[in-house]
Amino acid sequence: MAIRQTAGRDALGGFAPKFAQLNDDVLFGQVWNRTDKLSLRDRSLVTVTALMAQGLTDSSFRYHLTTAKQNGVTRSQIGEILTHAAFYAGWPKAWAAFNMAKEVWAEEEDEAMAAHAASMPFPIGGPNEGYAQYFSGKSYLAPLSTQQVGIYNVTFEPGCRNHWHIHRASQGGGQILICVAGRGWYQAWGEPPRLLVPGDVVNIPAGVKHWHGAAKDSWMSHLAIEVPGENAQSQWLEPVEDAQYGALT
């Protein structure tokens, strides 16, 4: 779809009509519309990087960040783009750019979380602050049953996973996971990772070292069911390495 721009005429049409005409008809009307040479997404990436390199974080930078999001640049991608550019354009400029990018992509995150919540019958709950130190990324916890058998709906934002851990018990114990929304991963130590989609069930015996979490590009919720056991407790271990998680497809 061709870009139509009137911002130049709206803001400067009466004061600098030629500048306004060049902005609306040439820059946006012609250059941005040469999509046979560069896609709109690619042009957004070039523009955001160029503005950041100049240290511009004004309304024009916000406009082009918003346009980049509309042209398909995700939150994780803009983070990687600004991080890469920081080494060439300057660290302070990246800080300023990140502050504005966080605001622009915050609405998208809220919408994605709301859509995920609407896709399942269980509540997302509140931030999982009590166990935040054992998670890479944000997670949310909704206790569904705290009597007889503990059942908790655990929700992971995209890219979030918990650390390697073991459910210990002198007898019985362990955990059962039931994926209820989104896509995620489960991996036991020494075994290949297993993709989780709604309806998948994972039985985790006591003593098995493992981790679980969301896919890089999807929210994920699972029910965590505590299997009764004697002297049951969780032993938290090291985080899942970024390289190991990043290689999952």
Phi, psi and chi 1 to 4 in degrees:
 res  aa     phi    psi   chi1   chi2   chi3   chi4
   1 MET       -  130.9 -176.1  174.6   65.8      -
   2 ALA   -69.4  143.4      -      -      -      -
   3 ILE   -81.7  134.1  -68.1  177.8      -      -
   4 ARG  -121.1  124.4  -63.3  -73.3 -176.6  -93.5
   5 GLN  -124.5  135.3  179.1   65.7  -88.2      -
   6 THR  -128.4    6.3   63.4      -      -      -
   7 ALA   -60.5  -38.2      -      -      -      -
   8 GLY   -61.6  -49.2      -      -      -      -
   9 ARG   -67.4  -36.4  -70.5 -176.7  172.8   86.6
  10 ASP   -64.0  -40.1  -65.9  -18.2      -      -
  11 ALA   -91.4  -35.5      -      -      -      -
  12 LEU  -130.1    9.5  -64.6  171.9      -      -
  13 GLY   -56.9  -38.2      -      -      -      -
  14 GLY   -83.5  -24.2      -      -      -      -
  15 PHE   -94.8  -43.1 -175.2   78.7      -      -
  16 ALA  -137.6   74.0      -      -      -      -
  17 PRO   -60.4  -35.4   19.6  -31.7      -      -
  18 LYS   -69.1  -43.7 -173.3   59.1  179.4  179.1
  19 PHE   -59.7  -43.4 -179.9   89.3      -      -
  20 ALA   -61.7  -41.0      -      -      -      -
  21 GLN   -66.7  -40.7 -178.2  -97.1  -35.7      -
  22 LEU   -65.3  -40.8  -68.4  171.7      -      -
  23 ASN   -62.5  -50.4 -178.9   84.3      -      -
  24 ASP   -77.0  -42.9  -64.6  -11.1      -      -
  25 ASP   -93.9  -31.0  -61.2  -17.2      -      -
  26 VAL   -96.8  -60.2  178.9      -      -      -
  27 LEU   -59.4  -56.3  173.5   57.1      -      -
  28 PHE   -86.9  -39.3  -74.1   96.1      -      -
  29 GLY   -70.2  -31.0      -      -      -      -
  30 GLN  -113.0  -59.1  -64.2 -179.5   27.9      -
  31 VAL   -60.8  -51.6  176.2      -      -      -
  32 TRP   -64.8  -24.5  -89.0   86.2      -      -
  33 ASN   -88.7    3.8  -78.9  -46.4      -      -
  34 ARG   -83.6   63.7  -67.1 -153.6  -63.7  -96.8
  35 THR   -74.5   -9.0   51.9      -      -      -
  36 ASP   -75.4  -16.2   58.4  -37.5      -      -
  37 LYS   -98.7  -49.7  -54.3  -63.7 -176.5 -177.8
  38 LEU  -138.3  138.6  -76.5  176.2      -      -
  39 SER   -69.9  163.4   68.9      -      -      -
  40 LEU   -59.8  -37.7  -69.5  176.8      -      -
  41 ARG   -62.6  -44.9 -179.9 -179.5 -179.6  -81.4
  42 ASP   -63.8  -39.5  -69.7  -18.6      -      -
  43 ARG   -66.3  -35.4  -68.1 -174.6 -175.6  -82.5
  44 SER   -63.0  -42.8  -76.5      -      -      -
  45 LEU   -63.0  -43.3  -63.1 -177.5      -      -
  46 VAL   -62.4  -44.7  171.8      -      -      -
  47 THR   -67.2  -45.7  -55.1      -      -      -
  48 VAL   -60.3  -43.7  165.4      -      -      -
  49 THR   -65.3  -41.4  -55.6      -      -      -
  50 ALA   -64.8  -42.1      -      -      -      -
  51 LEU   -67.7  -41.0  -67.0  176.2      -      -
  52 MET   -61.3  -41.3  172.9 -169.5  155.8      -
  53 ALA   -61.4  -27.5      -      -      -      -
  54 GLN   -87.1   -5.3  -62.5  176.4   69.2      -
  55 GLY    78.2   20.3      -      -      -      -
  56 LEU   -89.1  115.7  -64.0  177.9      -      -
  57 THR  -129.4   46.7   51.9      -      -      -
  58 ASP   -97.8 -161.2   55.5    4.2      -      -
  59 SER   -63.2  -30.6   58.5      -      -      -
  60 SER   -67.8  -37.1   65.8      -      -      -
  61 PHE   -67.4  -42.1 -172.6   63.9      -      -
  62 ARG   -60.8  -42.6  177.0 -179.5  -72.0  -85.0
  63 TYR   -58.3  -44.3  167.8   81.8      -      -
  64 HIS   -76.0  -27.5  -77.7  -69.6      -      -
  65 LEU   -65.8  -44.7  -76.1  173.9      -      -
  66 THR   -61.9  -42.0  -58.0      -      -      -
  67 THR   -63.6  -39.9  -59.3      -      -      -
  68 ALA   -61.1  -42.1      -      -      -      -
  69 LYS   -63.2  -41.9 -174.3  173.3   76.9  168.3
  70 GLN   -65.9  -28.3  -66.1  170.7  -14.2      -
  71 ASN   -88.0    9.5  -72.9  -22.0      -      -
  72 GLY   103.8    4.8      -      -      -      -
  73 VAL   -78.5  123.9  178.6      -      -      -
  74 THR   -85.8  170.0   66.2      -      -      -
  75 ARG   -61.6  -44.4 -174.2 -177.2   67.3  164.4
  76 SER   -66.7  -34.1   61.1      -      -      -
  77 GLN   -70.6  -41.5  -72.5  171.4  -22.3      -
  78 ILE   -66.1  -33.8 -164.4   66.0      -      -
  79 GLY   -62.5  -42.6      -      -      -      -
  80 GLU   -68.6  -38.3 -171.9   65.3   21.2      -
  81 ILE   -63.3  -48.2  -69.3  161.3      -      -
  82 LEU   -68.4  -34.9  -63.4 -179.6      -      -
  83 THR   -64.1  -45.2  -61.2      -      -      -
  84 HIS   -62.2  -46.5 -176.4   90.3      -      -
  85 ALA   -66.2  -26.4      -      -      -      -
  86 ALA   -58.0  -34.9      -      -      -      -
  87 PHE   -70.6  -20.7  -74.0   90.2      -      -
  88 TYR  -106.6  -32.4  -63.6   90.3      -      -
  89 ALA   -99.0  -22.8      -      -      -      -
  90 GLY   123.9  136.9      -      -      -      -
  91 TRP   -64.6  -46.4 -144.0 -107.0      -      -
  92 PRO   -59.9  -35.8  -24.2   35.7      -      -
  93 LYS   -65.6  -37.0  -66.5  175.4 -178.9  177.0
  94 ALA   -66.1  -41.1      -      -      -      -
  95 TRP   -56.4  -48.4  -89.8  106.1      -      -
  96 ALA   -63.2  -40.3      -      -      -      -
  97 ALA   -66.5  -40.7      -      -      -      -
  98 PHE   -62.5  -39.9  -91.3  119.3      -      -
  99 ASN   -58.9  -39.7  -73.8  -27.3      -      -
 100 MET   -77.0  -37.3 -172.1  167.4  -73.3      -
 101 ALA   -62.9  -38.4      -      -      -      -
 102 LYS   -58.3  -41.3  -78.3  175.5   61.0  178.7
 103 GLU   -67.1  -41.6  -63.2  175.3    1.4      -
 104 VAL   -67.2  -39.8  170.4      -      -      -
 105 TRP   -88.4   -7.3  -92.9  -95.6      -      -
 106 ALA   -62.5  -40.7      -      -      -      -
 107 GLU   -62.9  -38.9 -178.4  179.0  -12.4      -
 108 GLU   -63.2  -40.8  178.1 -172.8   73.0      -
 109 GLU   -62.9  -43.7 -179.3  179.7    0.6      -
 110 ASP   -62.4  -41.6  -68.0  -18.3      -      -
 111 GLU   -65.9  -41.4  -68.1  173.6   -6.7      -
 112 ALA   -65.4  -39.6      -      -      -      -
 113 MET   -65.9  -41.6 -175.9  175.3  178.5      -
 114 ALA   -64.3  -40.0      -      -      -      -
 115 ALA   -65.9  -38.4      -      -      -      -
 116 HIS   -65.2  -43.9  179.4   76.4      -      -
 117 ALA   -60.3  -37.9      -      -      -      -
 118 ALA   -72.1  -13.9      -      -      -      -
 119 SER   -87.7   -0.8   70.9      -      -      -
 120 MET  -138.9  158.6   62.4  179.7  172.3      -
 121 PRO   -83.3   -7.8   29.7  -34.8      -      -
 122 PHE  -103.6  149.5  -55.2  105.6      -      -
 123 PRO   -72.8  152.9   27.4  -35.8      -      -
 124 ILE   -74.2  -35.4  -77.2 -178.8      -      -
 125 GLY    84.9 -160.8      -      -      -      -
 126 GLY  -103.6  173.3      -      -      -      -
 127 PRO   -55.2  137.2  -25.7   35.4      -      -
 128 ASN   -83.0   62.0 -169.7   12.0      -      -
 129 GLU   -67.6  -33.5  -64.3  175.9  -11.2      -
 130 GLY   -63.1  -25.3      -      -      -      -
 131 TYR  -118.9   12.9  -69.4   87.3      -      -
 132 ALA   -57.0  -31.9      -      -      -      -
 133 GLN   -67.7  -15.4   61.4 -176.4  -47.3      -
 134 TYR  -104.1   12.4  -53.9  122.6      -      -
 135 PHE  -125.4  142.6  -76.4   70.9      -      -
 136 SER   -98.0  101.9  -60.8      -      -      -
 137 GLY   107.4  180.0      -      -      -      -
 138 LYS   -89.0  139.1  -65.7 -179.7 -177.0  177.5
 139 SER  -134.5  161.4   65.4      -      -      -
 140 TYR  -133.0  149.0  -58.7   83.7      -      -
 141 LEU  -132.0  130.2 -175.2   66.2      -      -
 142 ALA  -127.7  104.9      -      -      -      -
 143 PRO   -67.5  123.6  -17.3   31.8      -      -
 144 LEU  -101.1  -33.2  -55.9 -179.8      -      -
 145 SER  -147.7  126.1  171.3      -      -      -
 146 THR  -118.3    8.8   55.7      -      -      -
 147 GLN  -118.8  151.7  -60.5  179.4   16.6      -
 148 GLN    61.9  -72.5  -65.2 -179.6  -65.4      -
 149 VAL  -129.4  130.6  175.0      -      -      -
 150 GLY   -76.1  126.0      -      -      -      -
 151 ILE  -130.1  125.9  -57.1  175.8      -      -
 152 TYR  -131.9  135.5  -57.0   85.7      -      -
 153 ASN   -90.4  116.6 -173.0   30.9      -      -
 154 VAL  -108.8  126.4 -173.7      -      -      -
 155 THR  -116.4  133.2  -64.1      -      -      -
 156 PHE  -113.9  132.7  -56.7   73.8      -      -
 157 GLU   -71.3  163.8   70.3  172.3   -5.1      -
 158 PRO   -53.6  131.9  -28.2   36.5      -      -
 159 GLY    86.4   -9.0      -      -      -      -
 160 CYS   -82.8  139.6  175.3      -      -      -
 161 ARG  -150.9  156.5   66.4  -85.1 -171.4 -170.5
 162 ASN   -88.7  169.5   52.3   30.6      -      -
 163 HIS   -74.1  164.3  -65.4 -172.5      -      -
 164 TRP   -56.6  139.4  -70.6   98.4      -      -
 165 HIS  -156.6  165.6   58.5  -74.9      -      -
 166 ILE  -133.0  133.5  -58.6  172.0      -      -
 167 HIS   -90.6  110.2  -58.3  -66.3      -      -
 168 ARG   -92.8  149.1  -60.6  -72.5 -170.5 -175.0
 169 ALA  -165.8  143.3      -      -      -      -
 170 SER   -76.9  -22.1   57.3      -      -      -
 171 GLN  -157.5  138.5 -175.6  174.2  -16.6      -
 172 GLY    69.6 -143.8      -      -      -      -
 173 GLY    80.9 -170.3      -      -      -      -
 174 GLY   102.3 -165.2      -      -      -      -
 175 GLN  -152.7  151.9 -172.0  179.5   55.8      -
 176 ILE  -122.9  131.9  -60.4  171.7      -      -
 177 LEU  -111.5  137.1  -54.9  178.6      -      -
 178 ILE  -128.1  112.1  -57.3  175.5      -      -
 179 CYS   -70.5  128.5 -177.1      -      -      -
 180 VAL  -117.2  -14.5  -65.9      -      -      -
 181 ALA  -165.0  148.0      -      -      -      -
 182 GLY    76.8 -161.1      -      -      -      -
 183 ARG  -133.6  143.0  -69.6 -178.5  -64.1  106.8
 184 GLY  -155.0 -166.3      -      -      -      -
 185 TRP  -135.8  148.8  -64.9   97.3      -      -
 186 TYR  -133.2  139.6  165.3   80.9      -      -
 187 GLN  -145.2  129.8 -175.9  175.9   20.1      -
 188 ALA   -95.1  149.0      -      -      -      -
 189 TRP   -57.5  128.8 -173.4  -99.1      -      -
 190 GLY    82.7    2.2      -      -      -      -
 191 GLU  -120.0  156.8  -62.3 -178.2    5.7      -
 192 PRO   -68.6  151.0   23.7  -33.5      -      -
 193 PRO   -65.0  150.0   21.1  -30.0      -      -
 194 ARG  -119.3  125.8  172.9 -176.9  169.4 -174.6
 195 LEU   -72.3  136.2  179.7   65.6      -      -
 196 LEU  -112.9  131.2  -60.7 -179.4      -      -
 197 VAL  -131.3  163.6  -63.7      -      -      -
 198 PRO   -51.7  131.8  -30.9   38.2      -      -
 199 GLY   101.3  -17.5      -      -      -      -
 200 ASP   -72.6  141.6  -75.9  -12.7      -      -
 201 VAL  -121.9  134.2  177.6      -      -      -
 202 VAL  -122.1  123.9 -178.3      -      -      -
 203 ASN  -100.3  121.9  -66.5   91.0      -      -
 204 ILE  -117.7  104.1  -51.6  169.6      -      -
 205 PRO   -66.2  157.3  -16.9   31.0      -      -
 206 ALA   -59.9  144.0      -      -      -      -
 207 GLY    89.7   -3.1      -      -      -      -
 208 VAL   -93.3  123.7  173.3      -      -      -
 209 LYS   -77.6  130.7 -176.8  177.0  178.3  178.9
 210 HIS  -161.0  172.6   65.0  -76.9      -      -
 211 TRP  -147.6  164.0   69.2  -91.1      -      -
 212 HIS  -154.9  155.0   34.9  103.3      -      -
 213 GLY   178.6 -172.0      -      -      -      -
 214 ALA   -82.9  160.8      -      -      -      -
 215 ALA   -71.1  164.4      -      -      -      -
 216 LYS   -63.8  -29.9  -71.8  174.1  -73.4 -167.7
 217 ASP  -116.6   22.6   58.3   -8.4      -      -
 218 SER  -150.4  142.8  174.2      -      -      -
 219 TRP   -69.7  158.7  -72.1   76.8      -      -
 220 MET  -150.3  136.2 -167.1  -87.4  -76.1      -
 221 SER  -126.5  138.5  -67.5      -      -      -
 222 HIS  -138.1  151.6   63.7   50.9      -      -
 223 LEU   -81.8  129.9  -58.7 -174.5      -      -
 224 ALA  -106.8  115.5      -      -      -      -
 225 ILE  -108.9  121.7  -57.1  171.4      -      -
 226 GLU   -81.5  119.3  -60.8  174.8  -10.7      -
 227 VAL   -80.2  123.9  178.7      -      -      -
 228 PRO   -58.0  141.2  -24.9   35.3      -      -
 229 GLY  -161.8  165.7      -      -      -      -
 230 GLU   -87.7  134.8  -65.1 -178.1    7.8      -
 231 ASN    55.1   40.3  -57.8  -47.2      -      -
 232 ALA   -75.4  135.4      -      -      -      -
 233 GLN  -160.6  158.7   58.4 -179.0  -34.9      -
 234 SER  -102.7  136.2  -64.5      -      -      -
 235 GLN  -109.7  112.5  178.1 -174.7    3.3      -
 236 TRP   -90.1  137.9  -68.6   96.6      -      -
 237 LEU  -122.3 -148.7  -56.5  167.8      -      -
 238 GLU   -76.3  155.7   72.5  -84.6   12.9      -
 239 PRO   -65.8  156.6  -16.4   29.6      -      -
 240 VAL   -71.5  129.0  177.7      -      -      -
 241 GLU   -63.5  140.9  -65.5 -178.2    0.0      -
 242 ASP   -58.1  -40.9  -70.0  -18.8      -      -
 243 ALA   -64.9  -40.1      -      -      -      -
 244 GLN   -65.5  -45.2  176.3 -170.6    1.2      -
 245 TYR   -69.1  -40.9  176.8   79.6      -      -
 246 GLY   -63.7  -22.9      -      -      -      -
 247 ALA   -81.0   -8.0      -      -      -      -
 248 LEU   -71.2  133.4  -63.0  173.9      -      -
 249 THR  -135.5      -   56.4      -      -      -
